[in-house]
Amino acid sequence: MHRTQIYLDEHLVQEIKKVAKMQNITMSAFIRNVIKKELQKYKKKDFVSFIENLEPLESFRDVDAQEYVDEIRNRSRILQK
């Protein structure tokens, strides 16, 4: 774990202490939890952005996805009756 120092307004410190006490955790643990939760929001945004910007492989660029899946299903021995 890395130790760091931050400066907080007194009213913010009091609010953090109050909430941390209600959760029965230290002020440091509360701050770490809040930071982790906030960072998760950015990871989710990055993932959504990644998915939205996905492009097909060059070899599949001109392939119709539905036709491709249907063809595979038709060749499947498991799905044939």
C-alpha positions as CSV (number, residue, x, y, z in Angstrom):
1,M,0.0,0.0,0.0
2,H,1.2,3.5,-0.8
3,R,1.0,6.2,1.8
4,T,-0.1,9.7,0.6
5,Q,-1.2,12.9,2.2
6,I,-4.2,15.0,1.1
7,Y,-5.7,18.2,2.4
8,L,-9.4,18.3,3.1
9,D,-11.7,21.0,4.4
10,E,-12.7,20.6,8.0
11,H,-16.4,20.2,7.2
12,L,-15.5,17.4,4.8
13,V,-13.4,15.6,7.4
14,Q,-16.3,15.8,9.8
15,E,-18.7,14.3,7.2
16,I,-16.2,11.5,6.4
17,K,-15.7,10.7,10.1
18,K,-19.4,10.5,10.6
19,V,-20.1,8.2,7.7
20,A,-17.1,6.0,8.5
21,K,-18.2,5.6,12.1
22,M,-21.7,4.6,10.9
23,Q,-20.1,1.9,8.7
24,N,-17.7,0.9,11.5
25,I,-14.6,1.5,9.4
26,T,-11.7,3.9,9.6
27,M,-11.7,7.2,7.8
28,S,-8.9,5.9,5.6
29,A,-10.8,2.8,4.7
30,F,-13.9,4.9,3.8
31,I,-11.8,7.2,1.6
32,R,-10.2,4.1,-0.2
33,N,-13.7,2.6,-0.7
34,V,-15.0,5.8,-2.2
35,I,-12.0,6.2,-4.5
36,K,-12.3,2.6,-5.7
37,K,-16.0,3.0,-6.4
38,E,-15.4,6.2,-8.4
39,L,-12.6,4.6,-10.4
40,Q,-15.0,1.7,-11.3
41,K,-17.2,4.2,-13.1
42,Y,-14.3,5.1,-15.5
43,K,-13.5,1.4,-16.1
44,K,-17.1,0.8,-17.1
45,K,-17.0,3.8,-19.4
46,D,-13.8,2.5,-21.0
47,F,-15.4,-0.9,-21.5
48,V,-18.5,0.6,-23.1
49,S,-16.4,2.7,-25.3
50,F,-14.3,-0.3,-26.2
51,I,-17.4,-2.3,-27.2
52,E,-18.9,0.6,-29.1
53,N,-15.8,1.0,-31.2
54,L,-15.3,-2.7,-32.0
55,E,-14.8,-3.5,-35.6
56,P,-14.9,-6.9,-37.2
57,L,-11.7,-8.7,-38.2
58,E,-10.6,-7.9,-41.7
59,S,-11.5,-11.5,-42.8
60,F,-15.1,-11.0,-41.6
61,R,-15.6,-7.4,-42.8
62,D,-17.9,-8.5,-45.7
63,V,-19.7,-11.4,-43.9
64,D,-23.3,-11.1,-42.8
65,A,-23.3,-12.1,-39.2
66,Q,-26.8,-13.7,-39.2
67,E,-26.1,-15.7,-42.3
68,Y,-22.8,-16.9,-40.8
69,V,-24.4,-18.0,-37.6
70,D,-27.2,-19.7,-39.4
71,E,-24.7,-21.6,-41.6
72,I,-22.8,-22.8,-38.5
73,R,-26.1,-23.9,-36.9
74,N,-27.1,-25.8,-40.0
75,R,-23.8,-27.7,-40.0
76,S,-24.0,-28.6,-36.3
77,R,-24.6,-32.2,-35.5
78,I,-26.0,-31.3,-32.1
79,L,-28.7,-29.0,-33.4
80,Q,-29.8,-31.3,-36.2
81,K,-32.9,-33.4,-35.5
